[in-house]
Amino acid sequence: MAARKGQLTETTPLLPTHSKHRGKRVFAAVAAVLAAGSLFSYLLLAYCNYSIADTSSKRLSSAAVGRYLHITDLHVDPNYMEGATTYSQCHRRPPHVLPPDYDSAKDGHAHTGRFGIPLAKCDSPIALINATSEHLKHEWAHKLDFVIWTGDSGRHDGDPEQPRTFDQIIQGNDIASAALRSAFKKIPVVPNIGNNDVSPHNELAAPGHKRACKTFRALERSWRPLIPKDQVPTFHYGGYFAKDVVDYDGRKGGITALSLNTIYWYRANAKVGGCRAKDSPGLAQLAWIRYQMRRARMRNRDIILLGHVLPNRDNYRPSCYHGYARTVTQTVPPPALNSSDSSEELVNVHAQLFGHSNVDVWAFVGQEAKWINSHDALLIATENVTDKRLWWEREVDEESGRFGKLIRDVWSTDVTLHAAINQPDERAWEDMEDDPQVHFTESADHIVPVVSATVKQSLPSDFVESLLKEFERVLVQNPPNPRLGVTTISPSIIPKYVPSFRIFHYLRSQPAQGERWWHLPVGTLLDYDVYWANIHKLNTKAQIDVRSFFTRLYRFSDEYKIDDLSINSYLKWAERLLSSKALRKRFRSLTYLGTQ
């Protein structure tokens, strides 16, 4: 029987699919496997049966509301095979060489289906990327204003028998880019560089080094034409760029997305240091953000920041984290637009979106007063006591010094980079800052073969607890934090837990006075929905209706009774969270998309 429009069959490829991946249903009866005592199957059964009631009490159909997609961590793996062992990262079917003490009966290979396997360390098969692309094309392309795509499209380098190459990283980006461009032909898509989009994993040299130049140019070609032409020199220089994504309805201005290169701030990148030295690539990026924010203010535009690795004290080097927090956060509450105090400008950042950790969560980002008032090398104050800018902020504002030269030669032009900007040799950036070694948020980021599939894969057990402690620290801090913002981590397409994405709702035009949200600035985030794909069930079906491949898991406002996603609303919600054991339990469950 021919498949109807909107259906995928086992022979419906959109992108190249390994012929061995099709035409086989590999699931055994769940009851029989449970009888064999497989904990892995028990976890899958719990995942399959997990659901959240669709209450949807909040209506977001107002003409003033716009929508955009945040999708992340596709981790495309053309080598994925149905029925392969999770030990081999789903690259080889049994029998194959396994460690003597490895129990293959508990491996979980009976569940590595067509669209992947949840709760295991395997990446995304081409079939999952195809189905995701078709779903987004049919269900969302006509409903969205733009798309945010926060990196990590290359597969993990966890199979010693098939080590990942740089060309394979670019191949993963080629496939992901083609899938998203196929789904969204008429709206802007903003790509981003992840720590698995570089080789070696996590390592990215300073601008001008031949490996950095090769990486940036290869990714730009892979994503073309998603980076605006006038931003290509900036991306070739530092791996970051700006892109206008939407104009507001009924008024001047709109939203500009800044795609950040978080690897230059990431502790795990041994090729660069912190943000203290004047020629630090991380500090240069902070200067570029300030330059873009000044441009946005002059053009009456608001900012969305997108990156791969979440900014926090564990992930970023200290001087980079505090420099980032200083640059992008606003005072709480923000000063009135007609305030006579011009020392604190209203920072026009309406969202900070990140991926990397494969979970569904949000966190505060802020700079403590002791850093703001410090006379550290990073925070050199001017002799004019009324000027609270740092030395590099003055260089950006006055277009003087090294950063003034970068503005003139790279950031504000579309000509070829001048040779004087490029560094001919790799510098000893790692000596810039003596950072203590701390626990990373994603402690097992470099994936290695799974020793036992009976062990459930997850972030460190204290991940949610560390977030709750951070919420408490923000709420009880004395004196109160003078700079505060909110960052969000969206769940990923890779089946680490379940394939998922977020749809954000934001204020695109100003409602009339007295109407809902009329008191909020245009651009404010209002809500988001999380959609998931139950691949445990989908793997058993010969025909797939792509329109229902992803279904809504929950809406944030319905789950947590929050009015909008402004900073003040988040602060009130965090206070409720800390005072309610039931709410904390729910928060923990949704962080892992209901799999824990």
C-alpha distance (Angstrom), angle and dihedral (degrees) to the residues before:
residue distance angle dihedral
M1 . . .
A2 3.79 . .
A3 3.77 116.5 .
R4 3.79 116.9 -111.7
K5 3.79 120.3 -121.4
G6 3.78 109.0 -78.8
Q7 3.81 94.1 32.5
L8 3.78 129.4 112.1
T9 3.77 118.4 -153.2
E10 3.76 128.1 -170.8
T11 3.82 88.2 -90.1
T12 3.81 100.6 45.8
P13 3.82 107.6 105.9
L14 3.80 121.6 176.2
L15 3.78 94.4 175.4
P16 3.83 127.1 23.5
T17 3.79 109.8 -64.7
H18 3.80 126.8 -168.3
S19 3.81 107.1 -108.4
K20 3.79 91.3 -135.6
H21 3.79 90.0 61.3
R22 3.79 95.9 69.9
G23 3.76 138.6 72.9
K24 3.79 102.2 29.2
R25 3.77 131.5 102.8
V26 3.76 108.1 -156.4
F27 3.79 106.2 179.2
A28 3.80 120.7 115.3
A29 3.79 118.9 -155.0
V30 3.80 108.6 -73.9
A31 3.80 92.9 -136.1
A32 3.78 92.1 54.0
V33 3.78 92.4 49.5
L34 3.77 91.5 47.2
A35 3.77 88.5 52.2
A36 3.79 86.9 57.3
G37 3.76 88.0 58.7
S38 3.81 100.2 -113.8
L39 3.79 111.2 166.2
F40 3.80 88.6 -170.0
S41 3.80 90.0 61.7
Y42 3.79 90.3 46.9
L43 3.79 89.4 56.6
L44 3.80 90.6 48.9
L45 3.80 91.4 49.9
A46 3.80 91.3 51.0
Y47 3.80 89.4 48.6
C48 3.81 92.2 48.1
N49 3.79 93.0 51.9
Y50 3.80 95.8 44.3
S51 3.79 114.4 112.3
I52 3.77 140.6 155.0
A53 3.77 124.3 -142.8
D54 3.81 113.6 -107.2
T55 3.79 100.7 -127.9
S56 3.81 97.3 156.9
S57 3.77 93.6 173.5
K58 3.78 92.7 156.3
R59 3.79 116.4 81.3
L60 3.79 117.2 -145.4
S61 3.79 99.3 174.2
S62 3.81 95.3 110.3
A63 3.79 115.9 129.6
A64 3.80 86.6 -127.1
V65 3.83 91.3 65.7
G66 3.79 123.5 88.2
R67 3.80 129.2 -172.9
Y68 3.77 138.3 -147.1
L69 3.80 137.0 178.7
H70 3.79 126.8 -121.6
I71 3.80 111.5 -161.9
T72 3.79 124.7 170.5
D73 3.82 148.1 168.1
L74 3.79 101.4 24.0
H75 3.85 91.7 166.5
V76 3.80 94.3 -169.0
D77 3.81 113.3 -150.9
P78 3.83 115.4 -172.1
N79 3.82 88.2 -178.7
Y80 3.82 94.5 62.7
M81 3.83 113.3 125.1
E82 3.79 130.0 -165.4
G83 3.79 111.5 -118.1
A84 3.81 92.8 19.4
T85 3.78 121.0 139.1
T86 3.77 119.3 -98.8
Y87 3.80 86.2 -136.0
S88 3.82 88.3 68.2
Q89 3.83 90.9 47.1
C90 3.83 85.9 -105.8
H91 3.81 92.8 -61.0
R92 3.85 102.1 113.8
R93 3.77 134.8 38.0
P94 3.80 121.6 -136.9
P95 2.88 136.1 -61.6
H96 3.78 98.2 58.6
V97 3.77 134.8 122.8
L98 3.79 112.0 -63.6
P99 3.80 132.0 171.5
P100 3.82 112.7 -85.0
D101 3.81 92.5 -115.3
Y102 3.82 95.0 47.0
D103 3.82 115.9 113.2
S104 3.80 104.1 -143.9
A105 3.81 90.8 -173.1
K106 3.80 88.4 69.8
D107 3.79 95.9 44.4
G108 3.79 99.7 101.7
H109 3.81 96.1 -131.6
A110 3.80 89.5 134.2
H111 3.79 86.6 70.2
T112 3.81 102.0 47.4
G113 3.76 93.8 111.8
R114 3.76 137.4 174.0
F115 3.82 95.8 -76.8
G116 3.80 97.6 37.7
I117 3.78 136.0 -94.0
P118 3.80 126.9 -80.2
L119 3.80 123.9 -135.9
A120 3.80 94.5 24.0
K121 3.79 136.9 96.2
C122 3.79 97.8 -104.4
D123 3.79 126.5 117.7
S124 3.81 132.0 -129.2
P125 3.81 119.6 -66.0
I126 3.81 118.8 -138.6
A127 3.82 89.0 -110.8
L128 3.82 90.3 62.9
I129 3.82 91.2 49.5
N130 3.82 90.3 49.2
A131 3.79 93.1 49.5
T132 3.81 92.1 46.2
S133 3.81 91.4 50.9
E134 3.80 93.0 49.0
H135 3.80 92.8 46.4
L136 3.80 91.9 51.4
K137 3.80 91.4 46.4
H138 3.81 94.7 51.7
E139 3.80 100.3 35.2
W140 3.80 107.7 29.3
A141 3.80 115.0 18.0
H142 3.82 92.3 87.3
K143 3.82 94.6 42.5
L144 3.81 101.9 51.4
D145 3.79 134.6 79.3
F146 3.82 96.7 -155.7
V147 3.82 144.7 -21.7
I148 3.82 130.5 -117.5
W149 3.83 114.4 -155.8
T150 3.82 112.9 -176.0
G151 3.77 105.4 -164.9
D152 3.80 142.1 -111.5
S153 3.79 98.7 115.3
G154 3.81 94.2 147.7
R155 3.79 118.5 89.9
H156 3.79 121.5 -107.1
D157 3.78 118.8 -93.4
G158 3.79 97.3 -126.7
D159 3.80 105.6 120.3
P160 3.84 112.1 84.5
E161 3.81 90.7 -164.0
Q162 3.83 91.3 55.6
P163 3.80 106.2 33.6
R164 3.79 113.6 -167.6
T165 3.80 117.9 -109.9
F166 3.79 130.6 -157.4
D167 3.82 89.9 -111.1
Q168 3.81 90.0 55.5
I169 3.81 90.1 52.5
I170 3.79 89.4 53.9
Q171 3.82 89.8 45.2
G172 3.81 89.5 56.3
N173 3.80 89.6 51.0
D174 3.81 90.7 47.1
I175 3.81 90.6 55.0
A176 3.81 95.0 43.7
S177 3.80 92.0 46.6
A178 3.81 91.9 48.9
A179 3.81 90.8 49.0
L180 3.81 93.6 51.8
R181 3.80 94.5 41.9
S182 3.80 88.5 51.1
A183 3.81 91.3 51.9
F184 3.80 97.0 42.9
K185 3.79 111.5 38.4
K186 3.81 97.6 152.3
I187 3.81 107.1 35.5
P188 3.82 131.9 65.4
V189 3.81 119.0 -91.6
V190 3.83 116.6 -163.4
P191 3.84 114.4 -157.1
N192 3.79 126.5 -161.2
I193 3.81 138.0 -164.5
G194 3.81 119.5 -111.1
N195 3.79 133.0 -166.2
N196 3.83 89.8 -104.3
D197 3.80 91.4 52.7
V198 3.81 90.8 71.9
S199 3.80 132.6 65.0
P200 2.95 126.4 -101.1
H201 3.78 95.0 32.1
N202 3.84 112.4 -93.6
E203 3.81 93.3 0.4
L204 3.80 121.9 115.6
A205 3.79 122.6 159.9
A206 3.79 125.3 -140.1
P207 3.83 122.1 -78.5
G208 3.78 112.6 -75.0
H209 3.80 95.4 28.9
K210 3.80 109.8 125.1
R211 3.82 93.9 -120.6
A212 3.81 92.3 51.2
C213 3.81 91.0 47.5
K214 3.82 90.9 49.6
T215 3.81 91.5 49.5
F216 3.81 96.4 47.9
R217 3.80 94.0 45.4
A218 3.82 93.6 47.2
L219 3.82 92.3 49.5
E220 3.80 92.0 46.5
R221 3.81 89.8 54.1
S222 3.81 90.5 46.4
W223 3.81 92.8 51.7
R224 3.80 96.9 38.5
P225 3.04 125.3 167.7
L226 3.83 93.6 18.8
I227 3.83 94.6 85.8
P228 3.84 111.8 70.8
K229 3.80 112.4 -112.8
D230 3.79 93.2 -121.1
Q231 3.83 89.3 55.2
V232 3.80 97.3 50.2
P233 3.85 94.1 91.3
T234 3.81 90.2 51.9
F235 3.80 90.9 49.8
H236 3.81 91.6 46.6
Y237 3.80 87.5 52.8
G238 3.81 103.2 45.5
G239 3.83 111.4 -3.3
Y240 3.83 94.7 -108.3
F241 3.81 133.3 100.2
A242 3.82 145.1 165.6
K243 3.80 128.1 -119.6
D244 3.81 132.4 -178.5
V245 3.81 106.0 -130.6
V246 3.81 107.3 174.1
D247 3.81 142.1 6.4
Y248 3.78 117.8 -139.8
D249 3.80 120.2 -111.3
G250 3.78 116.5 -109.8
R251 3.80 98.1 1.7
K252 3.77 142.4 59.1
G253 3.77 119.9 -88.4
G254 3.77 135.0 37.5
I255 3.80 141.9 -174.6
T256 3.81 127.9 -51.1
A257 3.81 118.4 -165.7
L258 3.81 118.7 -144.4
S259 3.81 111.1 -155.2
L260 3.82 105.6 -153.8
N261 3.79 131.2 -155.5
T262 3.80 99.1 -135.6
I263 3.81 92.0 176.2
Y264 3.82 88.6 79.7
W265 3.83 88.6 62.4
Y266 3.82 97.3 37.2
R267 3.81 117.7 114.3
A268 3.81 91.1 -144.5
N269 3.82 91.8 62.8
A270 3.81 103.0 93.0
K271 3.80 92.3 -177.5
V272 3.81 94.8 74.7
G273 3.77 135.9 36.1
G274 3.78 134.1 -148.1
C275 3.79 133.7 -57.3
R276 3.81 101.2 -93.2
A277 3.80 103.4 90.9
K278 3.77 119.2 81.1
D279 3.82 92.1 -125.2
S280 3.81 95.1 45.5
P281 3.85 112.9 133.5
G282 3.81 89.0 -143.9
L283 3.80 92.1 55.1
A284 3.81 90.2 46.4
Q285 3.80 88.8 57.3
L286 3.81 91.0 50.9
A287 3.79 88.1 52.3
W288 3.81 89.9 49.7
I289 3.83 90.5 52.3
R290 3.82 90.3 52.5
Y291 3.81 90.2 48.2
Q292 3.82 91.1 50.9
M293 3.82 91.9 46.6
R294 3.80 90.0 52.9
R295 3.81 89.9 49.4
A296 3.80 90.6 48.1
R297 3.81 91.8 51.0
M298 3.80 91.4 51.0
R299 3.83 89.6 49.2
N300 3.81 92.5 45.9
R301 3.80 91.9 -117.5
D302 3.80 131.9 139.5
I303 3.79 126.4 -136.3
I304 3.80 136.2 -120.9
L305 3.80 114.0 -170.6
L306 3.79 118.1 -153.5
G307 3.77 129.3 -178.1
H308 3.76 142.4 144.9
V309 3.81 108.9 -118.4
L310 3.80 115.4 53.2
P311 3.84 114.6 -117.1
N312 3.79 110.4 -116.5
R313 3.78 139.3 123.9
D314 3.79 93.3 -90.8
N315 3.81 98.5 47.9
Y316 3.80 102.2 39.3
R317 3.79 131.1 53.8
P318 3.83 107.9 -103.0
S319 3.79 97.9 -111.4
C320 3.82 90.7 46.3
Y321 3.79 93.6 48.4
H322 3.79 94.1 49.7
G323 3.78 91.6 42.4
Y324 3.80 89.5 51.9
A325 3.81 92.4 47.2
R326 3.80 91.5 49.0
T327 3.80 92.2 49.2
V328 3.80 101.8 46.5
T329 3.80 107.9 28.0
Q330 3.76 128.0 90.0
T331 3.78 133.4 -144.1
V332 3.80 115.1 -94.1
P333 2.95 112.5 -102.7
P334 3.81 94.3 20.9
P335 3.80 115.9 -122.2
A336 3.79 117.0 -99.1
L337 3.77 113.3 -96.2
N338 3.79 90.1 -120.4
S339 3.81 94.1 46.3
S340 3.79 115.9 138.6
D341 3.82 88.8 -140.7
S342 3.79 103.9 89.1
S343 3.80 94.6 169.6
E344 3.82 91.2 92.8
E345 3.78 114.4 49.3
L346 3.78 120.3 -159.7
V347 3.80 106.0 -106.7
N348 3.79 109.1 -138.4
V349 3.82 99.0 -143.6
H350 3.80 111.5 133.2
A351 3.81 100.7 173.4
Q352 3.82 141.0 14.7
L353 3.81 111.3 -162.1
F354 3.81 126.5 -173.2
G355 3.82 141.5 164.1
H356 3.83 131.6 -176.0
S357 3.82 100.6 103.2
N358 3.84 97.9 67.8
V359 3.81 92.8 -135.1
D360 3.79 136.3 111.8
V361 3.79 107.7 -119.1
W362 3.79 146.9 110.3
A363 3.80 134.2 -142.2
F364 3.79 142.5 -174.0
V365 3.78 122.0 -104.0
G366 3.78 118.2 -160.8
Q367 3.77 146.2 150.2
E368 3.77 119.4 -125.6
A369 3.78 121.0 -126.9
K370 3.80 91.5 -118.0
W371 3.80 89.1 63.5
I372 3.79 93.8 44.5
N373 3.80 91.4 52.7
S374 3.79 95.6 38.0
H375 3.80 122.9 117.7
D376 3.79 90.1 -148.3
A377 3.80 119.2 145.8
L378 3.80 88.5 -98.3
L379 3.80 92.9 51.4
I380 3.77 103.7 51.6
A381 3.79 107.5 164.2
T382 3.77 125.6 -148.1
E383 3.81 121.1 -108.5
N384 3.80 86.6 -115.5
V385 3.81 102.4 86.1
T386 3.82 91.2 -155.7
D387 3.81 91.5 58.9
K388 3.80 107.3 81.7
R389 3.80 95.2 179.6
L390 3.79 122.7 117.7
W391 3.79 120.7 -122.7
W392 3.80 93.6 -100.4
E393 3.80 92.1 45.7
R394 3.80 88.9 55.7
E395 3.81 90.3 49.7
V396 3.81 90.0 53.7
D397 3.80 94.6 45.1
E398 3.81 93.7 45.5
E399 3.82 94.4 35.3
S400 3.77 90.4 -128.8
G401 3.80 135.1 132.9
R402 3.81 122.9 13.7
F403 3.79 95.1 -29.3
G404 3.78 91.5 48.5
K405 3.81 87.2 55.6
L406 3.82 91.3 50.0
I407 3.81 89.6 50.8
R408 3.80 92.5 51.3
D409 3.80 98.2 40.1
V410 3.80 104.1 34.4
W411 3.79 120.0 1.7
S412 3.81 98.1 51.3
T413 3.79 100.7 35.3
D414 3.79 139.1 66.2
V415 3.79 97.7 -148.6
T416 3.80 125.5 110.4
L417 3.78 114.8 -75.8
H418 3.77 114.5 -91.1
A419 3.79 113.9 -115.8
A420 3.81 89.6 -128.9
I421 3.80 90.2 67.6
N422 3.78 94.6 52.8
Q423 3.79 120.8 85.0
P424 3.85 109.8 -134.3
D425 3.80 95.4 -153.1
E426 3.77 136.2 32.6
R427 3.80 111.2 -94.6
A428 3.79 127.3 -141.7
W429 3.80 91.3 -106.8
E430 3.80 91.4 155.0
D431 3.82 89.2 71.6
M432 3.80 93.2 60.9
E433 3.76 96.6 86.6
D434 3.79 133.1 23.5
D435 3.78 99.8 -140.9
P436 3.79 122.3 -178.5
Q437 3.78 114.8 -122.7
V438 3.80 110.5 -109.2
H439 3.77 137.8 173.7
F440 3.81 111.1 -78.7
T441 3.81 119.0 -135.1
E442 3.80 89.2 -123.2
S443 3.77 100.7 42.8
A444 3.81 96.8 172.6
D445 3.79 96.8 43.2
H446 3.81 94.6 132.7
I447 3.76 98.1 67.5
V448 3.79 118.3 -143.4
P449 3.82 128.3 -175.2
V450 3.78 113.0 -65.2
V451 3.79 111.2 -108.4
S452 3.78 94.7 -163.7
A453 3.78 128.3 10.3
T454 3.79 89.7 -157.2
V455 3.80 88.6 77.0
K456 3.78 110.2 85.1
Q457 3.80 112.2 -127.4
S458 3.81 114.9 -129.3
L459 3.75 144.4 133.5
P460 3.81 117.1 -79.5
S461 3.78 111.1 -58.9
D462 3.78 91.8 -116.9
F463 3.82 94.7 54.2
V464 3.80 96.4 105.7
E465 3.80 91.9 37.7
S466 3.81 90.3 55.8
L467 3.80 89.0 52.2
L468 3.79 91.7 50.9
K469 3.79 90.8 49.7
E470 3.79 88.8 51.3
F471 3.82 90.2 51.4
E472 3.79 89.4 51.4
R473 3.78 92.0 47.8
V474 3.82 90.8 52.1
L475 3.81 93.8 48.1
V476 3.81 98.2 46.0
Q477 3.80 99.3 35.6
N478 3.79 113.2 133.6
P479 2.96 115.0 -130.1
P480 3.82 93.3 30.4
N481 3.80 116.5 -109.9
P482 3.81 106.2 -92.1
R483 3.80 92.7 -157.8
L484 3.78 123.1 44.8
G485 3.78 139.5 159.4
V486 3.80 139.7 164.5
T487 3.80 126.2 -118.1
T488 3.78 124.8 -168.5
I489 3.80 130.6 -154.5
S490 3.78 114.6 -154.4
P491 3.81 122.4 -151.2
S492 3.79 117.3 -106.9
I493 3.79 139.7 -115.2
I494 3.82 91.8 -128.6
P495 3.83 107.4 94.6
K496 3.83 93.7 -117.5
Y497 3.80 85.1 130.1
V498 3.81 105.5 -15.4
P499 3.83 130.4 -35.9
S500 3.82 105.3 -93.7
F501 3.79 145.4 156.2
R502 3.81 138.7 -176.3
I503 3.79 132.1 -120.2
F504 3.82 111.4 -155.8
H505 3.81 123.7 -155.5
Y506 3.80 118.0 -152.5
L507 3.80 139.2 172.4
R508 3.81 106.2 -94.6
S509 3.81 97.7 173.2
Q510 3.79 135.3 17.7
P511 3.83 114.0 -94.8
A512 3.79 117.7 -135.7
Q513 3.79 115.9 -91.4
G514 3.79 110.9 -78.6
E515 3.80 94.2 23.3
R516 3.77 122.5 112.7
W517 3.84 113.5 -71.0
W518 3.82 92.4 5.4
H519 3.82 89.0 132.5
L520 3.83 93.9 57.8
P521 3.82 125.1 88.2
V522 3.79 116.6 -107.6
G523 3.81 109.0 -95.8
T524 3.83 95.4 38.2
L525 3.81 115.3 141.1
L526 3.81 110.9 -116.1
D527 3.80 106.6 179.6
Y528 3.79 145.6 -34.6
D529 3.80 138.6 -139.2
V530 3.81 125.2 -147.0
Y531 3.81 117.1 -144.4
W532 3.78 124.6 -166.2
A533 3.82 139.8 -175.0
N534 3.80 117.1 -135.1
I535 3.79 94.3 -145.3
H536 3.81 92.3 172.9
K537 3.82 87.9 70.0
L538 3.80 96.2 31.6
N539 3.80 91.2 56.5
T540 3.81 89.8 64.6
K541 3.82 95.8 55.7
A542 3.81 124.3 91.7
Q543 3.81 91.8 -159.2
I544 3.79 124.8 40.0
D545 3.79 126.5 -163.4
V546 3.79 100.4 -143.9
R547 3.81 91.7 -157.3
S548 3.79 90.0 69.1
F549 3.81 97.7 32.9
F550 3.81 88.6 106.4
T551 3.80 120.2 36.1
R552 3.77 131.0 -175.5
L553 3.78 114.1 -88.9
Y554 3.81 97.4 -175.0
R555 3.80 146.2 -34.9
F556 3.79 116.3 -119.9
S557 3.82 96.7 -135.5
D558 3.80 92.5 49.7
E559 3.79 93.8 50.3
Y560 3.80 97.2 45.1
K561 3.83 104.7 23.0
I562 3.78 94.1 -124.1
D563 3.83 123.1 156.1
D564 3.80 99.5 -146.6
L565 3.81 141.5 -24.5
S566 3.79 98.4 -98.4
I567 3.81 117.7 131.6
N568 3.80 93.4 -107.0
S569 3.81 90.7 53.3
Y570 3.80 90.7 50.6
L571 3.81 90.5 50.7
K572 3.82 91.5 52.5
W573 3.80 90.8 46.7
A574 3.83 92.6 49.4
E575 3.80 89.2 53.2
R576 3.82 90.5 52.9
L577 3.80 90.6 46.3
L578 3.79 93.1 55.4
S579 3.80 92.1 49.7
S580 3.83 97.1 49.1
K581 3.80 123.9 68.2
A582 3.82 91.2 -169.2
L583 3.80 91.7 52.2
R584 3.79 91.3 49.4
K585 3.80 90.2 51.9
R586 3.79 90.1 51.4
F587 3.80 91.2 47.2
R588 3.80 91.0 52.5
S589 3.80 92.0 49.2
L590 3.80 94.4 50.0
T591 3.80 92.1 45.3
Y592 3.81 86.9 67.4
L593 3.83 92.9 37.1
G594 3.79 92.5 -107.5
T595 3.81 95.7 -58.3
Q596 3.81 94.1 116.0
